[in-house]
Amino acid sequence: MKVYRTDEIRNVVLLGHGGSGKTSLVEAMAYVSGATTRMGKVADGNMISDFDKEEQKRQFSISTSLVPIEWEKAKINVLDTPGYFDFVGEVEEAVSAADAAVIVVSGKAGVEVGTEKAWELCDKYNLPRMVYVTEMDVDDASFRQVVQDLTDKYGKVIAPHFQPIRENEKLVGYVNIIKNAGRRYTGIGEREECEIPDYCKPNLEIYREKLLEAVAETSDEFMERYFAGEEFSVEEIRSAMRTEVMDGDIVPVAMGSNIQAQGVANLLSDIVRFFPSPDSRKCAGINRKTNEIYEADYDFAKAKSAYVFKTMVDPFIGKYSFVKVCSGVLKGDDVLYNAESEAEAKLGKIYTMSGNKPVEVSELFAGDIGAIAKLANTKTGDTLSAKTTPLMFGKTEYSKPYTYMKYVVKNKGDEDKVSQALQKMMAEDVTLKSVNDSENRQTLIYGMGDQHLEVTASKLAARYKCEITLETPKVAFRETIKKKSDVDTKYKKQSGGHGQYGHVKMRFEPSGDQETPYVFEEEVVGGAVPKNYFPAVEKGLQESVLKGPLAGYPVVGVKAVLYDGSYHPVDSSEMAFKTATIQAFKKGFMEAGPVLLEPIASVKVTVPDDYTGDIMGDLNKRRGRVLGMNPLSGGYQEIIADVPMTGMFGYCTTLRSMTGGRGNYSYEFARYEQAPSDIQEAEIAKRTAEE
């Protein structure tokens, strides 16, 4: 592939609901542009961007892929993202590297939750955007309805500039609203002029009026001409649209059919025509040497720098770091410095990726996206730069994983293999996390939802040949006491020679501090227990609180007072006093009103207003206490509640199904509270059965 200058590059992310047609649109783009000679199909598993076995099996995208398309002397780096919410980390990576977005909407399904989320992401990253309506070759697709729904939701920024011509419920051509002319498809990617059918004219007038009104608003001169009834030339309209698209004042709406590759050539031309090249976007980092802001701004004349926005680890082709060049021109023999790991990196060959196929290039200009193989000590979010100008760009903010499961390795001896495979997968997926919970002797895996965890387990088996089973995790309960107790325990053992003798009288009561396991005090008078045995008594307490007598959970909030006892000048030992203390603790704990404490999470749920009642009802079912609500912008509410951790399992799936995917939540551990008696009894019974 030839080398492109910064002004010839367009970095475009495809966003939209799962199943709206993003991946098949990439396939059609590659075919129409001549990058491929035949179009793959999702059902056949031969698409450029869905190259992973897991994606082919499930027939939806799981990770972001890069496909460069050459069109009209420009290079369009197309980032194809997953539409399902469990893989939002991949979407966030792609959006951080893009300069503009095409929001893909199915003409049949219409505006969905994924459409709204895509729009919100564009707002967050300040991305110019276009809407592309797919499936216009399907019987019950409605372009007019999609435009209406988008206008109702986002107002007058929505500006269709193509309109379908349909005959017998099939897409046969389109009206170019800018040129006010009809076109009929003659073959894949080919068309000829035709008359505009009468049935298209009422909608055409509305759309054209809307477009011209938006164009008129770009300048006072245009506004005067518009009111005087003057026509704008095609070039004037396009020039005004480019300005307005870049400013976010217009969102053009195009349409087509991916399967027939109709409308795709127009979309590619619009991307080149209306979307910004990287040099019209801002990009600033910190110079680590001077601690000053460094404005890279995708200027190829400045010092070399690149941001690693994604990592791909393939068992067959190895590790690739996807970079967006922020300044300068990267070349294969460059040696760059990673300020994060404080290591130098020799680049070797530079590639542009087409799906999972690396295509070697001699250099990458500022603003371009490419990949570098086998970069050691480099991970997603790192900055590579010249050592003389060591830079760091701000890291992308990723969604935090809250759904977790316990995983068990199926085959004994595979633990290390699973651990190494997960490390590789976590390097690739920033929203995947593995945590060792030593307290409950379990290993946890965190992800964005149940499907994310299921796909991870499936990938481990297929890619790395090691299997795990996902199970409900144990919750970290605690044990404490509510009353006082007084015990007298003697440990006495006689067996030829030295015996064992330890005698303690102890009081146990709540310490009032649930942060610490125990408080130890001694009030021994007259040397009934010699001082040198006090550490042994405390050791006995230290051991006892690790596994409480009630259900084997760690103990908190106990005050133990040694006030009397006795010793034997020959038979007493540290071991004897430690054992006597352990026995005293068991007895004293069980006599002092033992209770189980359960962990409580502080939960924030963000949902549209309409769903607040249902969500609060569901939180109550989970034994949650709603503490308050805060109204947010865009008709959303934030519900704040305290919910026991046992009630958080499966919450992600429930919340999504109750809110149609519009709700999201976060939580953090708040404190421990006494568990209700039925929960306590069930937990004790379960623990007894496990032993």
Secondary structure, DSSP 8 states (H G I E B T S, - for coil): -----GGGEEEEEEEESTTSSHHHHHHHHHHHTTS-SS---TTTT--SS--SHHHHHHTS--S-EEEEEEETTEEEEEEE---SGGGHHHHHHHHHH-SEEEEEEETTTBS-HHHHHHHHHHHHHT--EEEEEE-TTSTT--HHHHHHHHHHHHGGGEEE-EEEEEETTEEEEEEETTTTEEEEEEETTEEEEE---GGGHHHHHHHHHHHHHHHHTT-HHHHHHHHTT----HHHHHHHHHHHHHHTS-EEEEE-BTTTTBSHHHHHHHHHHHS--GGGS--EEEETTTTEEEE-TTBTTS--EEEEEEEEEETTTEEEEEEEEEESEEETT-EEEETTTTEEEE--SEEEEETTEEEEESEEETT-EEEEE--TT--TT-EEE-TTS-EEE---------EEEEEEESSTT-HHHHHHHHHHHHHH-TT-EEEEETTTTEEEEEESSHHHHHHHHHHHHHHH---EEEE------EEEESS-EEEEEEEEE--SSS-EEEEEEEEEEE-S-TTSSEEEEE---TTSS-GGGHHHHHHHHHHHTTS-TTTS--B-SEEEEEEEEE--TTTB-HHHHHHHHHHHHHHHHHHS-EEEEEEEEEEEEEEEGGGHHHHHHHHHHTT-EEEEEEEETTTEEEEEEEEEGGGGTTHHHHHHHHHTT--EEEEEEEEEEE--HHHHHHHHHHHHHH-
